[in-house]
Amino acid sequence: MSTSQRRLAIAAASAVGLLFLSACTSAPGSSAAPTSTTVPSDQRLENVRPDLPDGRVIGVGTVLDVAGDVQLCMGAIRESYPPQCSGVPLDDWSWEGVEGSESSGETTWGAYAVYATFDGERLTNTDVPIMLALYDPIAPEDPTDGVDGATPSDELTRILDDISARLGEDALALRTDRGYVWLGVVWDDGSIQDAVDAEYGDDVVIVTSSLREID
């Protein structure tokens, strides 16, 4: 691996890690937000199980291989060398012919766009990945259509704290911005969005899915 390739890979991996680390650093509030008590327990946020994607998905993040235990990290990456994270297990991964990786001891990692299938708990690699430094994704549509939210900031902070306490690491990214709470998850088919709408009201929490269906 050339010096320039290594710098590109480190820069891309750092960008992914910083994005999600910064997303998770919103200051906690002093109390949890009240949620709707009329929502059935199996439809509450922490109990929702979205339907699985029918075909392939694409996910962007850091592939981390520790002694053959491979995962795709789409959330926060701990600042260490080698890096550490809590990602989604990734099966059928091979480094053969894949550029942009770095190794230290038993750990190999790199930043990629990964094509896979998803069974709700694990990803299975299906295609040659694309180095994140070379990946040019289509910009996602703004789910708010550019309209700022109207929820007071102190209420948004309480809602953020409530979601954080209930979802834990299942919340890949959690922040307040433009009058909304933004919640990033591994996968949502709209079910998690429906759940937060039922509990917190419409146009309060915006859910974004890290995995995107491609066929």
C-alpha angles and dihedrals in degrees: 000000000000124000091248092051090049092052091050092050093048091047092050094046091047091051092054092047095047092048093058096036091054089046091058099049100082110138113258120240128229098252141025120256118251112249131201112282091196094071112101113246093244090055097049118115098258093049100047115117112192119215112263122254114263098222141004125336132196123222129185123212146080120320107215119192116187110182091325096317101119129191138167111233111207096160135050119340118207115238101244138111110273094025123243132206145153104245142155115283111254119206130196093025120154129181091205109123092359115126130199100054131131129200137204119175109314093344126095124177145165142162115258148153102242127204113209150133119254127213097184095268108035139036122221115205114234107171143026107284125236120235107248090230088062098038117110107187127190109259110253119242116258105250089206094053087229094298116134119230123250102214114120115253095241090054091049090053092051090049091049090052091049093051092045092052093048101042103032111176091358085079100078092183131010127177144134119244138153093001097309141092108239115208121190118199135174095249137357129172090187095282095104090047089052090050095053090045090054093048103037104020133256120306095016105096122033115202120206124191118221092202116065126197114238103175 
